[in-house]
C-alpha cells in the first residue's frame, strides 16, 4: 500500500517538478543589476509610490526612485509628488540646453535659467564671450542665432548701430 502511495505521489509530483525547473532561469549580469535597481515594469502604473518606470536603452525597464527638484525628466511620473516635469517647454526651467525642446536653448533669465527660443534672422542678438570689460554680466541672456545665421552688426552707420547686432545669413 505504501509503495502504491509513493508511486502515485511520484507520478503526480514529476510534472510539478518539471514545471518548477522550467521557471528556473539563469540571469545575465545585466538582469541581476536590474533586479538590484528595482522591480521590472512595463509602465509607471507597475511601480509603487515615489517610483516610476525607467527605460534605459541597453537594459530592461525597472522601477526607479522619483527625481527631486531641478533634476532631468521627460514626464510628470518621473518627478516626486508635488513636482511637475516642464519637459523643456519655452519658459520652463532648465540646467542645460539638452533639457529644452527643439528650437530652444537654456539661457539665463534673472538668477535662474529657462528655455528660450533660438534666434531667427533679423532678431537682435548678443555675441557671447565677446563682451567689453566694462559690461555687466547678462541677466537676460539670449540664445545664439539659428543654423545658417551669424550675429553681426547690421551694416554701415552710426556708432550706436556698431553696438547693435542682429542675426544675419552667413
C-alpha positions as CSV (number, residue, x, y, z in Angstrom):
1,X,0.0,0.0,0.0
2,X,2.8,2.4,0.9
3,X,4.6,1.6,-2.4
4,X,1.4,2.4,-4.3
5,X,1.0,5.8,-2.5
6,X,4.7,6.7,-3.1
7,X,4.4,5.6,-6.7
8,X,1.2,7.7,-7.1
9,X,2.8,10.8,-5.4
10,X,5.9,10.3,-7.7
11,X,3.6,10.3,-10.7
12,X,1.8,13.4,-9.5
13,X,4.9,15.3,-8.5
14,X,7.0,14.6,-11.6
15,X,5.1,17.2,-13.8
16,X,5.2,19.7,-10.9
17,X,9.0,19.3,-10.6
18,X,9.4,19.8,-14.3
19,X,7.2,22.9,-14.1
20,X,9.3,24.3,-11.3
21,X,12.5,23.6,-13.1
22,X,11.0,25.2,-16.2
23,X,10.8,28.6,-14.4
24,X,14.3,28.5,-13.1
25,X,16.1,31.0,-15.4
26,X,19.7,31.8,-15.5
27,X,20.1,35.5,-15.4
28,X,22.8,37.7,-17.0
29,X,24.7,40.2,-15.0
30,X,22.6,43.0,-16.6
31,X,19.4,41.2,-15.4
32,X,20.9,40.9,-11.9
33,X,21.8,44.6,-11.9
34,X,18.2,45.4,-12.9
35,X,16.9,43.3,-10.0
36,X,19.1,45.3,-7.6
37,X,17.9,48.7,-9.0
38,X,14.2,47.9,-8.6
39,X,11.4,45.6,-9.8
40,X,10.8,45.3,-13.6
41,X,7.9,47.2,-15.1
42,X,6.1,47.9,-18.3
43,X,4.6,51.3,-17.3
44,X,4.6,53.7,-14.4
45,X,1.5,52.1,-13.0
46,X,3.5,48.9,-12.3
47,X,5.7,50.8,-9.8
48,X,4.9,51.8,-6.2
49,X,4.5,55.3,-4.8
50,X,7.5,57.6,-5.3
51,X,8.8,55.4,-8.2
52,X,8.5,55.4,-12.0
53,X,9.3,53.0,-14.8
54,X,12.7,53.9,-16.2
55,X,13.6,52.5,-19.6
56,X,17.3,52.6,-20.2
57,X,18.5,51.9,-23.8
58,X,20.5,48.7,-23.1
59,X,18.6,47.3,-20.1
60,X,15.2,46.1,-19.2
61,X,12.8,48.7,-17.7
62,X,12.8,48.9,-13.9
63,X,11.1,50.9,-11.2
64,X,13.4,53.8,-10.1
65,X,13.1,56.3,-7.3
66,X,11.4,59.6,-8.2
67,X,13.5,62.6,-9.1
68,X,13.6,65.7,-6.9
69,X,13.6,69.4,-7.9
70,X,15.9,70.6,-10.7
71,X,16.6,67.0,-12.0
72,X,16.2,65.9,-15.6
73,X,12.8,64.5,-16.5
74,X,10.7,63.6,-19.6
75,X,7.3,63.2,-17.9
76,X,5.5,64.1,-14.7
77,X,5.6,60.5,-13.4
78,X,9.5,60.8,-13.1
79,X,9.1,63.6,-10.5
80,X,8.4,63.2,-6.8
81,X,4.9,64.1,-5.6
82,X,4.2,67.8,-5.7
83,X,6.5,68.5,-8.7
84,X,5.8,68.6,-12.4
85,X,8.1,68.0,-15.3
86,X,8.2,71.1,-17.5
87,X,9.8,68.9,-20.3
88,X,11.8,71.7,-22.0
89,X,8.9,73.9,-23.0
90,X,9.6,77.6,-23.6
91,X,9.7,79.4,-20.3
92,X,10.4,76.1,-18.4
93,X,13.3,75.9,-16.1
94,X,16.4,74.1,-17.3
95,X,20.1,73.4,-16.4
96,X,21.4,72.9,-19.9
97,X,20.2,73.2,-23.5
98,X,19.6,69.4,-23.8
99,X,16.8,69.9,-21.2
100,X,14.9,72.1,-23.7
101,X,12.9,71.0,-26.7
102,X,13.8,71.6,-30.3
103,X,14.4,75.2,-31.4
104,X,15.1,76.2,-27.8
105,X,18.2,76.8,-25.7
106,X,18.8,77.1,-22.0
107,X,19.6,80.8,-21.1
108,X,19.9,82.9,-18.0
109,X,16.7,84.9,-17.0
110,X,17.4,86.9,-13.9
111,X,19.1,84.5,-11.5
112,X,17.6,81.3,-13.0
113,X,17.8,79.6,-16.3
114,X,14.8,78.9,-18.6
115,X,14.2,77.6,-22.1
116,X,14.2,80.4,-24.7
117,X,13.7,80.3,-28.5
118,X,16.8,80.1,-30.7
119,X,17.1,83.4,-32.6
120,X,15.8,83.9,-36.2
121,X,17.0,86.1,-39.0
122,X,16.7,89.8,-38.1
123,X,16.4,89.3,-34.4
124,X,18.7,91.2,-32.0
125,X,21.5,89.0,-30.7
126,X,24.5,89.3,-28.4
127,X,27.9,87.9,-29.0
128,X,28.5,85.6,-26.0
129,X,32.1,85.7,-25.0
130,X,32.8,89.0,-26.8
131,X,31.8,91.4,-24.1
132,X,33.5,94.7,-23.4
133,X,35.3,94.6,-20.0
134,X,33.0,97.4,-18.5
135,X,29.8,95.5,-19.3
136,X,28.0,93.7,-16.5
137,X,27.0,90.0,-16.9
138,X,23.8,89.4,-18.9
139,X,20.9,88.7,-16.6
140,X,18.6,88.3,-19.6
141,X,20.7,86.0,-21.8
142,X,19.7,85.3,-25.4
143,X,20.1,82.1,-27.4
144,X,22.5,82.0,-30.2
145,X,21.4,82.7,-33.8
146,X,19.8,79.7,-35.5
147,X,21.5,77.5,-38.1
148,X,23.0,79.3,-41.1
149,X,22.9,82.7,-39.2
150,X,25.6,84.8,-37.6
151,X,25.4,87.6,-35.0
152,X,26.8,90.7,-36.8
153,X,26.3,94.5,-37.0
154,X,23.5,95.4,-39.4
155,X,25.8,97.5,-41.6
156,X,27.4,100.9,-42.0
157,X,26.1,103.7,-39.9
158,X,26.5,105.5,-36.6
159,X,28.4,104.5,-33.6
160,X,25.1,103.3,-32.0
161,X,24.5,100.8,-34.8
162,X,28.0,99.4,-34.2
163,X,26.9,98.1,-30.8
164,X,23.6,96.7,-32.2
165,X,23.9,93.2,-33.6
166,X,21.3,91.1,-35.4
167,X,21.1,87.5,-36.8
168,X,22.1,87.6,-40.5
169,X,22.6,84.9,-43.1
170,X,26.2,83.8,-43.3
